[in-house]
Amino acid sequence: MTIEQVVRVAILKQLRQLGYEELYDELNDNISYRRFAKIHRGRSAKKNDVE
């Protein structure tokens, strides 16, 4: 992940008060979250990326 993606994922985590498991699930299921985090189609978040 790029630094920008890491920051955007951290913002989502804080704003939505998600745990790492929930964040991982949301990033893989929610297209709006992926767009905000700039995680492009075909590249899903890995568990190591969100921890």
C-alpha distance matrix in Angstrom:
0.0 3.8 6.6 8.1 6.0 6.5 10.0 10.7 10.0 12.2 14.7 15.1 15.6 18.2 19.9 20.4 21.1 19.1 18.8 15.8 17.5 18.4 15.0 13.6 16.7 16.6 13.1 14.5 17.9 17.8 17.1 17.5 14.8 12.3 13.9 13.6 9.9 9.7 8.4 10.9 13.8 13.7 10.1 10.6 8.7 9.6 11.7 10.1 6.8 9.5 11.9
3.8 0.0 3.8 5.3 5.2 6.3 8.8 9.9 10.6 12.4 14.4 15.5 16.5 18.5 20.1 21.2 22.1 20.7 20.8 18.1 20.3 20.8 17.2 16.5 19.6 18.8 15.4 17.3 20.4 19.6 18.4 18.3 15.8 13.5 14.1 13.4 10.0 9.5 9.6 12.0 15.4 16.0 12.7 13.6 12.0 13.3 15.2 13.4 10.0 12.0 14.3
6.6 3.8 0.0 3.8 5.4 5.1 6.3 8.6 9.9 10.5 12.4 14.4 15.3 16.6 18.3 20.0 20.6 19.8 20.0 17.8 20.5 20.9 17.3 17.3 20.6 19.6 16.5 19.0 21.9 20.8 20.0 19.2 16.4 15.0 15.4 13.7 10.6 11.1 12.0 14.8 18.4 19.3 15.9 16.3 14.1 15.2 16.4 14.4 11.1 12.2 13.9
8.1 5.3 3.8 0.0 3.8 5.5 5.2 6.2 8.6 9.9 10.6 12.5 14.3 15.5 16.5 18.3 19.6 19.1 20.0 18.2 20.7 20.5 16.7 17.1 19.9 18.3 15.3 18.0 20.4 18.8 17.6 16.4 13.9 12.7 12.5 10.5 8.0 8.4 10.4 13.2 16.8 18.5 15.5 15.9 14.1 16.1 17.5 16.3 12.6 13.1 15.5
6.0 5.2 5.4 3.8 0.0 3.8 5.4 5.1 6.1 8.5 9.8 10.6 12.2 14.2 15.3 16.4 17.7 16.6 17.3 15.3 17.5 17.2 13.4 13.5 16.3 14.8 11.6 14.3 16.8 15.5 14.6 13.8 11.0 9.6 10.2 8.7 5.3 6.2 7.2 10.5 14.0 15.4 12.3 12.2 10.4 12.7 14.2 13.5 9.7 10.1 13.0
6.5 6.3 5.1 5.5 3.8 0.0 3.8 5.5 5.2 6.1 8.6 10.0 10.5 12.3 14.2 15.4 15.9 14.8 15.1 13.0 15.7 15.9 12.3 12.6 15.9 14.9 12.2 15.1 17.8 16.8 16.7 15.9 12.6 11.8 13.2 11.2 7.8 9.8 10.1 13.7 16.8 17.8 14.3 13.5 10.8 12.1 12.7 11.5 8.0 7.8 10.0
10.0 8.8 6.3 5.2 5.4 3.8 0.0 3.8 5.5 5.0 6.2 8.8 9.8 10.6 12.2 14.2 14.9 14.7 15.7 14.4 17.5 17.1 13.5 14.8 17.7 16.1 13.9 17.2 19.4 17.7 17.6 16.0 12.8 12.9 13.5 10.7 8.2 10.7 12.1 15.7 18.9 20.4 17.3 16.5 13.9 15.6 15.9 14.8 11.5 10.5 12.4
10.7 9.9 8.6 6.2 5.1 5.5 3.8 0.0 3.8 5.4 5.0 6.4 8.7 10.0 10.5 12.2 13.8 13.5 15.1 14.2 16.7 15.6 11.9 13.4 15.7 13.5 11.3 14.8 16.5 14.4 14.1 12.2 9.3 9.7 10.1 7.0 5.0 8.1 9.9 13.4 16.5 18.4 15.7 14.7 12.7 15.1 15.8 15.6 12.1 10.8 13.5
10.0 10.6 9.9 8.6 6.1 5.2 5.5 3.8 0.0 3.8 5.4 5.1 6.2 8.7 9.9 10.6 11.7 10.6 11.7 10.4 12.9 12.0 8.3 9.7 12.4 10.6 8.6 12.1 14.1 12.7 13.2 12.0 8.4 8.9 10.7 8.3 5.7 9.2 9.6 13.3 15.9 17.3 14.4 12.6 10.0 12.1 12.3 12.6 9.3 7.4 10.2
12.2 12.4 10.5 9.9 8.5 6.1 5.0 5.4 3.8 0.0 3.8 5.4 5.0 6.2 8.6 10.0 10.1 9.8 10.8 10.2 13.4 12.8 9.5 11.6 14.4 12.9 11.7 15.3 17.1 15.7 16.6 15.0 11.5 12.6 14.2 11.3 9.2 12.7 13.3 17.1 19.7 21.0 17.9 16.0 13.0 14.4 13.7 13.5 10.8 8.2 9.8
14.7 14.4 12.4 10.6 9.8 8.6 6.2 5.0 5.4 3.8 0.0 3.8 5.4 5.2 6.0 8.4 9.5 10.3 12.5 12.7 15.5 14.0 10.9 13.6 15.8 13.4 12.6 16.4 17.5 15.3 16.0 13.7 10.6 12.5 13.3 9.9 9.0 12.6 14.1 17.6 20.3 22.2 19.5 17.8 15.2 17.3 16.9 17.0 14.1 11.6 13.4
15.1 15.5 14.4 12.5 10.6 10.0 8.8 6.4 5.1 5.4 3.8 0.0 3.8 5.5 5.2 5.9 7.9 7.9 10.6 11.0 13.1 11.0 8.0 11.0 12.5 9.8 9.5 13.3 14.0 11.8 13.0 10.9 7.7 10.2 11.5 8.6 8.2 12.0 12.9 16.3 18.4 20.3 17.9 15.7 13.4 15.7 15.4 16.4 13.7 10.8 13.1
15.6 16.5 15.3 14.3 12.2 10.5 9.8 8.7 6.2 5.0 5.4 3.8 0.0 3.8 5.7 5.5 5.5 5.1 7.2 7.9 10.6 9.0 6.4 9.8 11.7 10.0 10.3 13.8 14.8 13.5 15.4 13.8 10.4 12.6 14.7 12.1 10.9 14.7 14.9 18.4 20.3 21.7 19.0 16.4 13.5 15.0 13.7 14.7 12.7 9.2 10.6
18.2 18.5 16.6 15.5 14.2 12.3 10.6 10.0 8.7 6.2 5.2 5.5 3.8 0.0 3.8 5.6 4.9 6.9 9.2 10.8 13.7 12.0 10.0 13.5 15.3 13.4 13.9 17.5 18.2 16.5 18.2 16.1 13.0 15.5 17.0 13.9 13.3 17.1 17.9 21.4 23.6 25.1 22.5 20.0 17.2 18.6 17.2 17.7 15.8 12.4 13.2
19.9 20.1 18.3 16.5 15.3 14.2 12.2 10.5 9.9 8.6 6.0 5.2 5.7 3.8 0.0 3.8 5.6 8.1 11.3 13.2 15.4 12.9 11.2 14.7 15.8 13.1 14.0 17.6 17.5 15.2 16.8 14.2 11.7 14.9 15.8 12.7 13.1 16.8 18.0 21.3 23.2 25.2 23.0 20.6 18.4 20.3 19.4 20.4 18.1 14.8 16.3
20.4 21.2 20.0 18.3 16.4 15.4 14.2 12.2 10.6 10.0 8.4 5.9 5.5 5.6 3.8 0.0 3.8 5.5 9.2 11.4 12.9 9.9 8.9 12.6 12.9 10.4 12.1 15.4 14.9 13.0 15.3 13.2 10.8 14.1 15.7 13.2 13.6 17.3 17.8 20.9 22.3 24.1 22.1 19.3 17.1 19.0 17.9 19.5 17.6 14.2 15.7
21.1 22.1 20.6 19.6 17.7 15.9 14.9 13.8 11.7 10.1 9.5 7.9 5.5 4.9 5.6 3.8 0.0 3.8 6.8 9.8 11.7 9.4 9.0 12.8 13.6 12.0 13.8 16.9 16.9 15.7 18.3 16.5 13.7 16.7 18.7 16.2 15.9 19.6 19.8 23.1 24.6 26.0 23.6 20.6 18.0 19.2 17.3 18.7 17.4 13.7 14.3
19.1 20.7 19.8 19.1 16.6 14.8 14.7 13.5 10.6 9.8 10.3 7.9 5.1 6.9 8.1 5.5 3.8 0.0 3.8 6.5 7.9 5.7 5.6 9.2 10.1 9.1 11.1 13.8 14.1 13.6 16.5 15.5 12.4 14.9 17.5 15.6 14.8 18.4 17.9 21.1 22.3 23.2 20.9 17.6 15.0 15.9 13.9 15.7 14.7 11.0 11.7
18.8 20.8 20.0 20.0 17.3 15.1 15.7 15.1 11.7 10.8 12.5 10.6 7.2 9.2 11.3 9.2 6.8 3.8 0.0 3.8 5.6 5.3 6.0 8.5 10.0 10.4 12.0 14.3 15.2 15.5 18.5 18.1 14.8 16.6 19.6 18.0 16.4 19.9 18.8 22.1 23.2 23.6 20.9 17.6 14.5 14.5 11.8 13.5 13.4 9.7 9.4
15.8 18.1 17.8 18.2 15.3 13.0 14.4 14.2 10.4 10.2 12.7 11.0 7.9 10.8 13.2 11.4 9.8 6.5 3.8 0.0 3.8 5.5 5.0 6.1 8.6 9.8 10.4 12.4 14.2 14.9 17.6 17.7 14.2 15.2 18.5 17.2 15.0 18.1 16.6 19.8 20.9 20.9 18.0 14.7 11.4 11.0 8.1 9.8 9.9 6.4 6.2
17.5 20.3 20.5 20.7 17.5 15.7 17.5 16.7 12.9 13.4 15.5 13.1 10.6 13.7 15.4 12.9 11.7 7.9 5.6 3.8 0.0 3.8 5.4 5.1 6.3 8.6 10.0 10.9 12.3 13.9 16.9 17.7 14.6 15.4 19.0 18.4 16.5 19.2 17.2 20.0 20.4 20.0 17.7 14.0 11.3 10.7 7.9 10.7 11.4 8.6 8.9
18.4 20.8 20.9 20.5 17.2 15.9 17.1 15.6 12.0 12.8 14.0 11.0 9.0 12.0 12.9 9.9 9.4 5.7 5.3 5.5 3.8 0.0 3.8 5.4 5.1 6.1 8.5 9.9 10.4 11.3 14.7 15.0 12.2 13.8 17.2 16.4 15.2 18.2 16.6 19.3 19.7 20.0 17.9 14.3 12.0 12.6 10.6 13.5 13.2 10.1 11.3
15.0 17.2 17.3 16.7 13.4 12.3 13.5 11.9 8.3 9.5 10.9 8.0 6.4 10.0 11.2 8.9 9.0 5.6 6.0 5.0 5.4 3.8 0.0 3.8 5.4 5.1 6.1 8.6 9.8 10.1 12.8 12.8 9.5 10.9 14.1 13.2 11.6 14.7 13.3 16.4 17.3 17.8 15.5 12.1 9.5 10.7 9.3 11.7 10.5 7.3 9.4
13.6 16.5 17.3 17.1 13.5 12.6 14.8 13.4 9.7 11.6 13.6 11.0 9.8 13.5 14.7 12.6 12.8 9.2 8.5 6.1 5.1 5.4 3.8 0.0 3.8 5.5 5.3 6.4 8.7 10.1 12.5 13.6 10.5 10.6 14.3 14.2 12.1 14.5 12.2 14.9 15.3 15.2 12.8 9.2 6.7 7.3 6.3 9.4 8.7 6.5 8.9
16.7 19.6 20.6 19.9 16.3 15.9 17.7 15.7 12.4 14.4 15.8 12.5 11.7 15.3 15.8 12.9 13.6 10.1 10.0 8.6 6.3 5.1 5.4 3.8 0.0 3.8 5.5 5.2 6.1 8.2 11.3 12.9 10.5 11.1 14.7 15.1 13.8 16.0 13.6 15.7 15.4 15.4 13.8 10.1 8.8 9.9 9.3 12.8 12.3 10.3 12.6
16.6 18.8 19.6 18.3 14.8 14.9 16.1 13.5 10.6 12.9 13.4 9.8 10.0 13.4 13.1 10.4 12.0 9.1 10.4 9.8 8.6 6.1 5.1 5.5 3.8 0.0 3.8 5.4 5.0 5.3 8.6 9.4 7.1 8.6 11.9 12.0 11.4 13.8 12.2 14.4 14.5 15.4 13.9 10.6 9.6 11.8 11.7 14.7 13.3 11.0 13.8
13.1 15.4 16.5 15.3 11.6 12.2 13.9 11.3 8.6 11.7 12.6 9.5 10.3 13.9 14.0 12.1 13.8 11.1 12.0 10.4 10.0 8.5 6.1 5.3 5.5 3.8 0.0 3.8 5.6 5.6 7.4 8.6 5.8 5.6 9.3 9.9 8.5 10.5 8.5 10.9 11.4 12.3 10.5 7.4 6.4 9.4 10.3 12.9 10.8 9.3 12.7
14.5 17.3 19.0 18.0 14.3 15.1 17.2 14.8 12.1 15.3 16.4 13.3 13.8 17.5 17.6 15.4 16.9 13.8 14.3 12.4 10.9 9.9 8.6 6.4 5.2 5.4 3.8 0.0 3.8 6.1 7.7 10.3 8.6 7.5 11.1 12.7 11.4 12.5 9.7 10.9 10.2 10.4 9.3 5.9 6.4 8.9 10.4 13.5 12.1 11.3 14.5
17.9 20.4 21.9 20.4 16.8 17.8 19.4 16.5 14.1 17.1 17.5 14.0 14.8 18.2 17.5 14.9 16.9 14.1 15.2 14.2 12.3 10.4 9.8 8.7 6.1 5.0 5.6 3.8 0.0 3.8 6.5 9.1 8.5 8.6 11.6 13.2 13.0 14.2 12.0 12.9 11.7 12.5 12.3 9.3 10.2 12.7 13.7 17.0 15.6 14.4 17.4
17.8 19.6 20.8 18.8 15.5 16.8 17.7 14.4 12.7 15.7 15.3 11.8 13.5 16.5 15.2 13.0 15.7 13.6 15.5 14.9 13.9 11.3 10.1 10.1 8.2 5.3 5.6 6.1 3.8 0.0 3.8 5.5 5.5 6.5 8.8 10.2 10.9 12.3 11.1 12.2 11.6 13.5 13.2 10.7 11.4 14.5 15.6 18.4 16.4 14.9 18.2
17.1 18.4 20.0 17.6 14.6 16.7 17.6 14.1 13.2 16.6 16.0 13.0 15.4 18.2 16.8 15.3 18.3 16.5 18.5 17.6 16.9 14.7 12.8 12.5 11.3 8.6 7.4 7.7 6.5 3.8 0.0 3.8 5.4 5.0 6.1 8.6 9.8 10.1 9.2 9.5 9.0 11.6 11.8 10.4 11.8 15.4 17.2 19.6 17.1 16.3 19.9
17.5 18.3 19.2 16.4 13.8 15.9 16.0 12.2 12.0 15.0 13.7 10.9 13.8 16.1 14.2 13.2 16.5 15.5 18.1 17.7 17.7 15.0 12.8 13.6 12.9 9.4 8.6 10.3 9.1 5.5 3.8 0.0 3.8 5.4 5.1 6.2 8.6 9.6 10.1 11.1 11.7 14.7 14.3 13.0 13.6 17.2 18.7 20.8 17.9 16.6 20.1
14.8 15.8 16.4 13.9 11.0 12.6 12.8 9.3 8.4 11.5 10.6 7.7 10.4 13.0 11.7 10.8 13.7 12.4 14.8 14.2 14.6 12.2 9.5 10.5 10.5 7.1 5.8 8.6 8.5 5.5 5.4 3.8 0.0 3.8 5.4 5.1 6.1 8.4 8.5 10.7 11.9 14.4 13.1 11.3 10.9 14.4 15.5 17.4 14.5 12.9 16.4
12.3 13.5 15.0 12.7 9.6 11.8 12.9 9.7 8.9 12.6 12.5 10.2 12.6 15.5 14.9 14.1 16.7 14.9 16.6 15.2 15.4 13.8 10.9 10.6 11.1 8.6 5.6 7.5 8.6 6.5 5.0 5.4 3.8 0.0 3.8 5.5 5.1 5.8 5.0 7.0 8.4 10.8 9.5 8.3 8.7 12.4 14.4 16.1 13.1 12.5 16.2
13.9 14.1 15.4 12.5 10.2 13.2 13.5 10.1 10.7 14.2 13.3 11.5 14.7 17.0 15.8 15.7 18.7 17.5 19.6 18.5 19.0 17.2 14.1 14.3 14.7 11.9 9.3 11.1 11.6 8.8 6.1 5.1 5.4 3.8 0.0 3.8 5.4 4.8 6.2 7.2 9.0 12.3 11.6 11.4 12.1 15.8 18.0 19.3 16.0 15.6 19.3
13.6 13.4 13.7 10.5 8.7 11.2 10.7 7.0 8.3 11.3 9.9 8.6 12.1 13.9 12.7 13.2 16.2 15.6 18.0 17.2 18.4 16.4 13.2 14.2 15.1 12.0 9.9 12.7 13.2 10.2 8.6 6.2 5.1 5.5 3.8 0.0 3.8 5.4 7.8 10.0 12.4 15.4 13.9 13.3 13.0 16.5 18.0 19.0 15.6 14.6 18.0
9.9 10.0 10.6 8.0 5.3 7.8 8.2 5.0 5.7 9.2 9.0 8.2 10.9 13.3 13.1 13.6 15.9 14.8 16.4 15.0 16.5 15.2 11.6 12.1 13.8 11.4 8.5 11.4 13.0 10.9 9.8 8.6 6.1 5.1 5.4 3.8 0.0 3.8 5.5 8.7 11.6 13.9 11.7 11.0 10.1 13.3 14.9 15.6 12.0 11.4 14.9
9.7 9.5 11.1 8.4 6.2 9.8 10.7 8.1 9.2 12.7 12.6 12.0 14.7 17.1 16.8 17.3 19.6 18.4 19.9 18.1 19.2 18.2 14.7 14.5 16.0 13.8 10.5 12.5 14.2 12.3 10.1 9.6 8.4 5.8 4.8 5.4 3.8 0.0 3.8 5.9 9.3 11.9 10.1 10.7 10.8 14.1 16.5 17.0 13.4 13.7 17.3
8.4 9.6 12.0 10.4 7.2 10.1 12.1 9.9 9.6 13.3 14.1 12.9 14.9 17.9 18.0 17.8 19.8 17.9 18.8 16.6 17.2 16.6 13.3 12.2 13.6 12.2 8.5 9.7 12.0 11.1 9.2 10.1 8.5 5.0 6.2 7.8 5.5 3.8 0.0 3.8 6.8 8.7 6.4 6.9 7.5 10.9 13.7 14.5 11.2 12.0 15.7
10.9 12.0 14.8 13.2 10.5 13.7 15.7 13.4 13.3 17.1 17.6 16.3 18.4 21.4 21.3 20.9 23.1 21.1 22.1 19.8 20.0 19.3 16.4 14.9 15.7 14.4 10.9 10.9 12.9 12.2 9.5 11.1 10.7 7.0 7.2 10.0 8.7 5.9 3.8 0.0 3.8 6.3 5.6 7.6 9.7 13.0 16.2 17.1 14.2 15.4 19.1
13.8 15.4 18.4 16.8 14.0 16.8 18.9 16.5 15.9 19.7 20.3 18.4 20.3 23.6 23.2 22.3 24.6 22.3 23.2 20.9 20.4 19.7 17.3 15.3 15.4 14.5 11.4 10.2 11.7 11.6 9.0 11.7 11.9 8.4 9.0 12.4 11.6 9.3 6.8 3.8 0.0 3.8 5.4 7.3 10.5 13.6 16.9 18.4 16.0 17.2 20.8
13.7 16.0 19.3 18.5 15.4 17.8 20.4 18.4 17.3 21.0 22.2 20.3 21.7 25.1 25.2 24.1 26.0 23.2 23.6 20.9 20.0 20.0 17.8 15.2 15.4 15.4 12.3 10.4 12.5 13.5 11.6 14.7 14.4 10.8 12.3 15.4 13.9 11.9 8.7 6.3 3.8 0.0 3.8 6.2 9.8 12.0 15.6 17.1 15.3 17.0 20.3
10.1 12.7 15.9 15.5 12.3 14.3 17.3 15.7 14.4 17.9 19.5 17.9 19.0 22.5 23.0 22.1 23.6 20.9 20.9 18.0 17.7 17.9 15.5 12.8 13.8 13.9 10.5 9.3 12.3 13.2 11.8 14.3 13.1 9.5 11.6 13.9 11.7 10.1 6.4 5.6 5.4 3.8 0.0 3.8 6.6 8.9 12.5 13.7 11.6 13.6 16.8
10.6 13.6 16.3 15.9 12.2 13.5 16.5 14.7 12.6 16.0 17.8 15.7 16.4 20.0 20.6 19.3 20.6 17.6 17.6 14.7 14.0 14.3 12.1 9.2 10.1 10.6 7.4 5.9 9.3 10.7 10.4 13.0 11.3 8.3 11.4 13.3 11.0 10.7 6.9 7.6 7.3 6.2 3.8 0.0 3.8 6.4 9.7 11.6 9.9 11.1 14.4
8.7 12.0 14.1 14.1 10.4 10.8 13.9 12.7 10.0 13.0 15.2 13.4 13.5 17.2 18.4 17.1 18.0 15.0 14.5 11.4 11.3 12.0 9.5 6.7 8.8 9.6 6.4 6.4 10.2 11.4 11.8 13.6 10.9 8.7 12.1 13.0 10.1 10.8 7.5 9.7 10.5 9.8 6.6 3.8 0.0 3.8 6.6 8.3 6.3 7.3 10.6
9.6 13.3 15.2 16.1 12.7 12.1 15.6 15.1 12.1 14.4 17.3 15.7 15.0 18.6 20.3 19.0 19.2 15.9 14.5 11.0 10.7 12.6 10.7 7.3 9.9 11.8 9.4 8.9 12.7 14.5 15.4 17.2 14.4 12.4 15.8 16.5 13.3 14.1 10.9 13.0 13.6 12.0 8.9 6.4 3.8 0.0 3.8 5.4 5.2 7.0 9.2
11.7 15.2 16.4 17.5 14.2 12.7 15.9 15.8 12.3 13.7 16.9 15.4 13.7 17.2 19.4 17.9 17.3 13.9 11.8 8.1 7.9 10.6 9.3 6.3 9.3 11.7 10.3 10.4 13.7 15.6 17.2 18.7 15.5 14.4 18.0 18.0 14.9 16.5 13.7 16.2 16.9 15.6 12.5 9.7 6.6 3.8 0.0 3.8 5.4 5.6 6.6
10.1 13.4 14.4 16.3 13.5 11.5 14.8 15.6 12.6 13.5 17.0 16.4 14.7 17.7 20.4 19.5 18.7 15.7 13.5 9.8 10.7 13.5 11.7 9.4 12.8 14.7 12.9 13.5 17.0 18.4 19.6 20.8 17.4 16.1 19.3 19.0 15.6 17.0 14.5 17.1 18.4 17.1 13.7 11.6 8.3 5.4 3.8 0.0 3.8 5.6 5.4
6.8 10.0 11.1 12.6 9.7 8.0 11.5 12.1 9.3 10.8 14.1 13.7 12.7 15.8 18.1 17.6 17.4 14.7 13.4 9.9 11.4 13.2 10.5 8.7 12.3 13.3 10.8 12.1 15.6 16.4 17.1 17.9 14.5 13.1 16.0 15.6 12.0 13.4 11.2 14.2 16.0 15.3 11.6 9.9 6.3 5.2 5.4 3.8 0.0 3.8 5.8
9.5 12.0 12.2 13.1 10.1 7.8 10.5 10.8 7.4 8.2 11.6 10.8 9.2 12.4 14.8 14.2 13.7 11.0 9.7 6.4 8.6 10.1 7.3 6.5 10.3 11.0 9.3 11.3 14.4 14.9 16.3 16.6 12.9 12.5 15.6 14.6 11.4 13.7 12.0 15.4 17.2 17.0 13.6 11.1 7.3 7.0 5.6 5.6 3.8 0.0 3.8
11.9 14.3 13.9 15.5 13.0 10.0 12.4 13.5 10.2 9.8 13.4 13.1 10.6 13.2 16.3 15.7 14.3 11.7 9.4 6.2 8.9 11.3 9.4 8.9 12.6 13.8 12.7 14.5 17.4 18.2 19.9 20.1 16.4 16.2 19.3 18.0 14.9 17.3 15.7 19.1 20.8 20.3 16.8 14.4 10.6 9.2 6.6 5.4 5.8 3.8 0.0
